[in-house]
Amino acid sequence: MYPRGHSLKDLVRTSPFLNPPPKATPDSLALLGLRRDHFIPITLQDDGAAVTNTRFGSFPHQALLDLPWGTQVRAINVNASRSKKSKKQGGGKKRKRADDDDGDGNLREDDAGGEDGEGEDGHELASSGFVHLLPPTPETWTISLPHRTQVVYTPDYSYVLQRLRVRPGDTIIEAGAGSGSFTHASARAVFSGYPSQQASAKELENVENGIAGGDALPKKKKRKFGKVYSFEFHEPRVQVLRDEVKEHGLEEIVTVTHRDVYEDGFCIDEEVDGQPQPRANAIFLDLPAPWLALKHLTRSPPTSSQIRSSANSPMPVTESDKPFRTPLSPTKPVHICTFSPCIEQVTRTVSMLRQLGWIEIEMVELLHKRIDVKRERVGLQEEGLRGGNPMPKSVDEALGRLREQELRTRGFYERQKAKAEGKEDDDADAGAEAMEKELVKVEDGTGDAEGIESLLSKQQRMESNQSKAQERKIWKEGKLVHRTESELKTHTSYLTFATLPREWTEEDEKRVARKWPVKKQGGVENGDGGKRGRKGRGKEEAKLPEGGEDD
């Protein structure tokens, strides 16, 4: 479809939140996953000096580039890698002794970071830990974003978007953008393409078909692009959010406006196809007093009594001289949600919604609790293994451990007695011989493997369990259990939902009547006025007796 060497990605900048590339690229946003609820956002730089330090070690950006998303990345010993690089660049020349070198010119052991081999790219790996390289999503961004205000978390905004019936191509109004958590989630929900991408595709198609600039191919059905109109009162937060939206490649989908929506409403100086914007069909208000903004969310000018009721003032209210403009879609029902922490706010909001003609009003409270599901492995064979409980799982194992401790205690006192009598060396040699004989018996299959455990130290038992674990299918062992969190971890809030039906005028009624005519029969209108309805009635009337309809 496109000329050789061209693609839409070359012409339009895509967002990593919506169309992440298969691998990490320079100047792109990435997340380092330390735990399932701890992520560090970074902008990858193709620079040898760029390093991100975490509790699990250091991670140079050059080691993260061109890796597939989801890769587990080991920490790198940055000091050792830089020293090795400087040696190669020195060309064998004698270099000055650094502060972190010992007398022989080697790195000190504490600066080596616990070296544990060498990576494929020549970096010296450290044993301090690892992270996962992940692409940005609204869910992970909500966890890792810098908090400028209270954040709408994933359990809340996922339920809100579902109740608002947001689909690709819709237009949504957000008031109270704050830290931008809901902004990123709603941008993904309404995303149906980039407007500039469609224009670029049309130009390329015209070039490919040899059409001149004035000509064009036959028009296709126009795609409706989703849009998010975000409003915020605090100007510094607006500027930071605009920078984030631009950096994340969402500037074609999200429009951030600095405004007091209580006084100035939601209409903006922008037109699409000659129609004022926004023509929203979904609204989310995260405001301290959402009822003050509701007078702007109607299709007809509110009365002075409604304005006075929203302001909760008995004084007369002067009406604005500006012509009334509605930000709502005239052809679709509009769904709204308000996010309020206090029940008093909900009461005043519901009262105002009823006065302005909203219906299906409902208040919901969300309580979120995490459920952890895992396998619980119990037994002495779990000693030294991660994720296991090294406690006796049966009476036999408990008795065996008691006998082992009794033998060790007896051996201790015998050694103390031999030491007092001057026979320590002879007893030590005899004990070593007995240990060696028992090990030979176990290897031949004639000895007691459980009995030999009592002769091993704790470190030897742990090493033995770790070697045996390599042959076990640990992921299938143990009892499958689940545990719930003891506390509810969510933002305390009440979600108020309502629906504003589309306007229905006399012209709409006449248009529908022309499209689906209603046939009158016996002075009574019959809804089945179409062709199929008339045929159905003819068959039914033919079956009736001559006397008329059945009683």
C-alpha positions in Angstrom: 0.0 0.0 0.0 2.9 2.4 0.8 5.9 3.3 -1.3 9.0 1.3 -0.8 10.8 2.2 2.4 7.8 4.0 3.9 5.3 3.0 6.6 2.9 4.8 8.8 5.2 4.5 11.7 7.7 6.5 9.8 5.1 9.3 9.3 3.2 9.3 12.6 4.6 9.0 16.1 2.7 6.3 18.0 2.2 6.1 21.7 4.0 3.3 23.7 0.8 3.1 25.8 -1.3 2.2 22.7 1.2 0.7 20.1 4.4 -0.4 22.0 7.2 -1.6 19.7 8.3 -5.3 20.1 11.6 -4.2 21.7 12.9 -1.4 23.9 14.1 1.5 21.7 16.1 4.7 22.6 14.1 7.7 23.9 11.1 5.5 24.7 9.3 5.1 28.1 10.0 1.8 29.9 9.2 0.4 33.3 11.5 -1.6 35.5 9.4 -4.1 37.5 10.9 -4.7 40.9 7.8 -6.3 42.4 4.2 -6.7 41.2 3.3 -3.5 42.9 6.5 -1.5 42.5 7.6 -0.2 39.1 10.2 2.5 38.2 9.5 4.5 35.0 12.6 5.4 33.0 13.3 7.0 29.6 15.8 4.8 27.8 18.9 6.7 26.6 21.5 5.4 24.2 24.3 6.8 26.4 26.9 4.8 28.2 26.7 7.1 31.2 22.9 6.5 31.7 22.4 4.1 34.6 19.3 3.4 36.8 20.1 2.3 40.4 17.6 0.2 42.3 17.6 -1.8 45.5 18.4 -4.9 43.3 21.5 -3.3 41.7 22.5 -1.1 38.8 21.1 -1.3 35.2 22.9 0.6 32.4 20.4 1.7 29.7 22.6 0.3 27.0 22.1 -3.1 28.4 18.3 -2.6 28.2 18.0 -1.5 24.6 16.8 -3.9 21.9 15.5 -6.4 24.5 12.0 -7.8 24.1 9.4 -6.7 26.6 9.1 -8.9 29.6 12.8 -9.9 29.6 14.4 -10.6 33.0 17.5 -8.5 33.3 20.3 -9.3 35.7 22.0 -6.4 37.6 25.4 -5.3 36.3 28.6 -4.5 38.2 29.0 -1.0 36.7 32.4 -0.3 38.4 34.0 -3.5 37.1 32.5 -3.1 33.6 33.9 0.5 33.4 37.3 -0.6 34.7 37.4 -3.4 32.1 36.5 -0.9 29.4 39.2 1.5 30.5 41.7 -1.3 30.4 40.8 -2.0 26.8 41.0 1.6 25.8 44.4 2.0 27.6 46.1 -0.2 25.1 48.4 -1.9 27.7 49.7 1.4 29.1 50.4 1.7 32.8 47.5 3.5 34.4 47.4 5.3 37.8 46.2 3.4 40.8 42.5 4.3 41.4 41.1 4.8 44.9 39.0 1.6 44.5 42.0 -0.6 43.5 44.1 -2.7 45.7 47.9 -2.8 45.6 47.8 -5.2 42.6 45.6 -3.0 40.4 42.5 -5.2 40.9 39.1 -4.0 42.1 38.4 -4.4 45.7 35.9 -7.2 46.5 33.3 -4.9 48.1 33.2 -2.8 44.9 32.8 -5.8 42.7 29.2 -6.2 43.8 29.3 -10.0 44.1 30.4 -10.8 40.5 28.6 -13.8 39.1 29.8 -14.3 35.6 29.7 -12.3 32.4 26.7 -11.3 30.2 26.4 -11.8 26.5 27.3 -8.2 25.8 30.5 -8.4 27.9 29.1 -6.7 31.0 30.0 -8.2 34.3 26.9 -9.5 36.1 26.2 -8.9 39.8 24.4 -11.3 42.1 22.4 -8.4 43.8 19.2 -9.3 41.9 17.2 -8.7 38.7 14.3 -6.7 37.3 11.8 -7.2 34.4 11.7 -4.8 31.5 8.1 -3.9 30.8 6.2 -1.6 28.4 4.1 1.1 29.9 0.3 0.5 30.4 -2.3 2.6 32.2 -2.3 0.0 35.0 1.5 0.1 35.6 1.6 3.8 35.1 -1.0 4.3 37.8 1.3 2.5 40.2 4.5 4.3 39.2 3.4 7.8 38.3 4.6 10.8 40.4 1.7 11.7 42.7 0.6 15.3 42.4 -2.9 14.6 43.8 -4.8 11.6 45.0 -5.0 9.0 42.3 -7.9 7.1 40.7 -6.7 3.5 40.9 -7.3 0.7 38.5 -10.2 -1.0 40.4 -12.1 2.4 40.3 -11.4 3.6 36.8 -11.9 0.2 35.2 -15.4 0.0 36.7 -16.1 3.6 35.8 -15.2 3.2 32.2 -17.4 0.0 32.0 -20.4 1.8 33.5 -19.9 4.8 31.2 -20.1 2.4 28.3 -16.9 3.9 26.8 -15.9 2.4 23.4 -13.3 3.2 20.7 -14.4 6.3 18.9 -16.2 7.9 21.9 -15.6 11.4 23.3 -15.2 11.7 27.1 -14.9 14.7 29.3 -12.7 14.5 32.4 -12.8 17.3 35.0 -10.1 17.2 37.7 -7.2 15.6 35.8 -4.8 15.6 38.8 -1.9 13.2 38.3 -3.3 11.8 35.0 -4.1 8.3 36.0 -7.7 8.3 34.6 -6.5 10.4 31.6 -4.2 7.5 30.4 -6.9 4.9 31.0 -9.6 6.8 29.2 -7.2 7.5 26.3 -6.7 3.8 25.8 -10.5 3.1 26.1 -11.5 5.6 23.3 -8.5 5.1 21.1 -9.6 4.2 17.5 -6.6 5.5 15.6 -4.6 8.6 15.0 -6.2 11.4 12.9 -2.8 12.3 11.3 -2.3 8.6 10.5 -5.4 8.5 8.4 -4.4 11.7 6.5 -0.9 10.3 5.9 -2.3 7.0 4.7 -4.5 8.9 2.2 -1.6 10.9 0.9 0.5 7.8 0.4 -2.4 6.0 -1.3 -2.7 8.9 -3.7 1.0 8.9 -4.4 1.0 5.1 -5.0 -1.9 5.4 -7.5 -0.3 8.4 -9.3 -3.1 10.8 -8.4 -2.4 14.5 -8.6 -2.7 16.7 -5.5 -6.0 18.2 -6.6 -7.6 14.8 -7.4 -8.4 12.1 -4.9 -9.8 8.6 -4.6 -13.5 8.0 -4.0 -14.3 8.9 -0.4 -14.6 6.1 2.1 -16.7 6.0 5.2 -15.1 8.4 7.6 -13.7 6.9 10.8 -14.6 8.6 14.1 -11.6 9.1 16.3 -11.9 8.9 20.1 -11.0 12.0 22.1 -10.4 12.9 25.7 -11.0 16.4 26.9 -9.3 16.9 30.2 -9.8 20.0 32.4 -7.8 21.0 35.4 -7.9 24.2 37.6 -4.3 24.1 39.0 -2.1 25.6 36.3 1.2 24.0 37.3 -0.4 20.6 37.2 -1.8 21.4 33.8 1.6 22.1 32.4 3.1 19.0 33.8 0.3 16.9 32.5 0.6 18.5 29.0 4.3 17.6 29.0 3.5 14.0 30.0 0.8 13.6 27.3 3.2 14.9 24.7 6.1 12.7 25.9 3.8 9.7 25.8 2.6 10.3 22.3 -1.1 11.0 23.3 -1.4 14.6 22.1 -3.7 13.7 19.3 -6.1 11.9 21.6 -5.9 14.0 24.8 -6.6 17.8 25.0 -5.6 19.3 28.4 -7.3 22.6 29.2 -6.6 25.0 32.2 -10.1 26.2 33.3 -12.5 26.7 36.2 -15.3 24.5 35.0 -17.6 25.8 37.7 -17.8 29.2 36.0 -16.6 28.6 32.4 -18.1 25.2 31.6 -16.6 22.6 29.2 -16.9 24.1 25.7 -13.7 24.8 23.9 -12.7 26.9 20.8 -12.4 24.0 18.5 -14.5 22.7 15.6 -14.5 19.4 13.8 -16.5 19.2 10.6 -18.0 22.6 11.4 -19.4 21.4 14.8 -18.3 22.8 18.1 -16.5 20.5 20.5 -16.6 18.5 22.6 -19.7 16.5 21.6 -19.2 14.2 24.6 -21.2 11.1 25.4 -19.3 10.2 28.6 -18.4 12.4 31.6 -16.2 11.8 34.6 -16.1 14.5 37.4 -13.4 14.2 40.1 -14.2 17.6 41.7 -14.7 18.8 45.2 -18.2 20.2 44.3 -19.4 18.4 41.2 -23.0 19.9 41.5 -21.6 23.3 40.7 -20.5 22.1 37.3 -23.7 20.2 36.4 -25.4 23.4 35.1 -23.1 23.4 32.1 -23.8 19.7 31.4 -27.3 20.1 29.8 -28.6 20.4 26.3 -30.7 23.5 27.0 -29.9 26.6 29.1 -30.7 26.0 32.9 -33.2 28.2 34.5 -32.3 30.8 37.1 -33.9 28.6 39.9 -31.7 25.7 38.8 -28.6 27.9 38.8 -29.5 29.3 42.3 -30.1 25.8 43.6 -26.7 24.6 42.4 -25.0 27.6 44.0 -27.1 27.0 47.2 -27.8 30.7 47.5 -31.2 32.4 48.1 -29.9 35.5 46.3 -30.9 36.2 42.7 -28.4 35.0 40.1 -27.5 37.1 37.1 -27.7 35.1 33.9 -24.7 35.2 31.6 -24.8 37.3 28.4 -22.9 34.6 26.4 -25.0 32.4 24.2 -25.5 28.9 25.6 -23.4 26.1 24.1 -23.8 22.5 25.1 -20.7 20.2 25.3 -22.9 17.1 25.0 -23.7 15.0 22.0 -27.2 15.8 20.6 -27.7 12.4 19.0 -26.6 10.0 21.8 -27.5 9.4 25.4 -24.8 10.8 27.8 -23.5 8.8 30.8 -21.9 10.6 33.8 -20.0 9.5 36.9 -19.0 11.7 39.8 -16.1 10.7 42.2 -16.8 12.0 45.7 -15.3 10.9 49.1 -18.2 12.2 51.3 -21.8 11.2 51.4 -22.8 14.9 51.7 -21.3 15.6 48.3 -23.3 12.7 46.9 -26.6 14.0 48.3 -26.2 17.5 46.7 -25.0 16.0 43.4 -28.0 13.6 43.2 -30.4 16.5 44.0 -29.0 18.6 41.2 -29.0 15.7 38.7 -32.7 15.2 39.3 -33.5 18.9 38.7 -31.6 18.9 35.4 -33.4 15.8 34.0 -30.8 13.1 34.5 -32.3 9.6 35.1 -31.1 6.2 36.3 -29.2 7.8 39.2 -27.3 5.3 41.2 -24.5 5.4 43.9 -21.9 2.7 44.1 -19.0 2.1 46.6 -16.1 -0.1 45.6 -14.2 -2.2 48.1 -11.0 -3.8 46.7 -9.2 -6.7 48.3 -6.4 -8.8 46.8 -6.4 -12.6 46.9 -3.1 -14.4 46.9 -3.1 -17.9 45.5 0.0 -20.1 46.0 1.2 -23.6 46.8 2.2 -24.2 50.4 5.0 -26.7 50.8 5.8 -28.0 54.3 8.5 -30.5 55.4 12.1 -30.9 56.4 13.1 -31.3 52.8 12.2 -27.6 52.3 15.0 -26.4 54.5 17.2 -24.0 52.5 14.6 -23.7 49.6 12.8 -20.5 48.7 9.0 -20.5 49.3 8.9 -23.5 51.5 8.1 -24.0 55.2 10.9 -26.1 56.8 8.8 -27.5 59.6 8.0 -31.2 60.2 4.9 -32.1 58.2 4.2 -35.3 60.2 4.8 -36.9 63.6 7.5 -39.2 62.1 9.5 -36.2 60.8 9.2 -34.4 64.2 10.4 -37.5 66.0 13.3 -37.9 63.6 14.3 -34.3 64.2 14.2 -34.8 67.9 16.4 -37.9 67.7 18.8 -36.0 65.6 19.0 -33.2 68.2 19.4 -35.8 70.9 22.3 -37.5 69.1 24.0 -34.1 68.5 23.6 -33.2 72.2 25.0 -36.5 73.3 27.9 -36.2 70.9 28.7 -32.7 72.2 28.9 -33.9 75.8 31.1 -36.9 74.7 33.5 -34.5 72.9 33.6 -32.3 76.0 34.4 -35.3 78.2 37.1 -36.6 75.7 38.6 -33.1 75.6 38.9 -33.1 79.4 40.6 -36.6 79.3 42.9 -35.6 76.5 41.4 -38.0 73.9 39.9 -35.4 71.5 42.1 -36.2 68.5 41.4 -39.9 68.7 37.6 -39.4 69.0 37.7 -37.0 66.1 39.4 -39.5 63.9 37.0 -42.2 64.9 34.0 -39.9 64.2 35.3 -39.0 60.8 35.8 -42.8 60.0 32.2 -43.5 61.1 30.9 -40.7 59.0 32.8 -41.9 55.9 31.5 -45.5 56.4 27.9 -44.3 56.7 28.2 -42.3 53.5 29.5 -45.3 51.7 26.6 -47.4 52.9 24.1 -44.8 51.7 25.7 -44.6 48.3 25.6 -48.5 48.0 22.0 -48.6 49.1 22.7 -50.6 52.2 22.6 -47.8 54.7 19.9 -45.6 56.3 19.7 -42.3 54.4 17.6 -40.8 57.2 20.1 -41.8 59.8 22.9 -40.1 57.9 21.1 -36.7 58.1 21.8 -36.6 61.9 25.5 -36.6 61.1 25.3 -33.6 58.7 25.5 -30.0 59.7 22.7 -27.5 58.9 24.7 -26.1 56.0 25.3 -29.6 54.6 21.5 -30.4 54.9 20.6 -27.2 53.1 23.0 -28.0 50.2 21.7 -31.5 50.0 18.1 -30.3 49.8 19.0 -27.8 47.1 20.6 -30.5 45.0 17.6 -32.8 45.4 15.2 -29.9 44.5 16.6 -29.8 41.0 15.0 -33.3 40.3 11.7 -32.4 42.0 8.7 -30.8 40.3 8.3 -28.1 43.0 5.5 -26.2 41.1 3.2 -29.3 41.5 4.0 -30.1 45.1 2.3 -28.7 48.2 -1.3 -27.7 48.9 -3.0 -25.1 46.9 -4.2 -22.4 49.2 -5.5 -18.8 48.9 -5.4 -15.9 51.4 -7.0 -12.5 51.3 -5.6 -9.3 52.5 -6.6 -8.3 56.0 -7.2 -4.7 55.0 -9.0 -3.0 52.1 -6.5 -1.1 50.0 -8.4 1.3 47.8 -9.3 5.0 47.6 -12.4 5.6 49.7 -15.0 7.1 47.4 -18.6 7.0 46.3 -19.3 6.7 42.5 -22.6 8.4 41.4 -23.8 7.3 38.0 -26.6 8.9 35.9 -27.9 9.0 32.3 -29.2 11.9 30.2 -31.4 10.6 27.3 -31.0 12.1 23.9 -33.2 15.0 22.9 -36.4 14.0 21.0 -38.0 16.7 18.9 -41.0 16.9 16.7 -38.7 16.7 13.6 -37.3 13.5 14.9 -40.8 12.1 15.4 -41.8 13.0 11.9 -38.6 11.5 10.4 -39.2 8.2 12.2 -42.9 8.2 11.2 -41.8 8.6 7.5 -39.3 5.8 7.8 -41.6 3.4 9.7 -45.2 4.4 8.9 -48.0 3.4 11.2 -51.2 2.1 9.7 -54.4 2.9 11.4 -57.0 0.1 11.7 -60.4 0.8 13.1 -59.4 4.1 14.4 -56.6 2.5 16.5 -52.9 2.9 15.5 -51.2 -0.4 14.9 -47.4 -0.5 15.4 -46.9 -3.1 12.7 -47.3 -0.7 9.7 -44.6 -2.2 7.6 -44.9 -4.7 4.7 -44.0 -7.7 6.8 -46.5 -6.6 9.5 -49.4 -6.3 7.0 -48.7 -9.8 5.6 -48.7 -11.2 9.1 -52.0 -9.5 10.0 -53.6 -10.8 6.7 -52.7 -14.4 7.7 -54.1 -14.0 11.2 -57.3 -12.4 9.9 -57.8 -15.3 7.4 -57.7 -17.8 10.3 -60.4 -16.0 12.3 -64.1 -17.3 12.1 -66.7 -15.4 10.2 -68.2 -14.1 13.5 -65.2 -12.0 14.2 -62.4 -12.2 16.7 -62.3 -14.7 19.5 -63.7 -13.6 22.8 
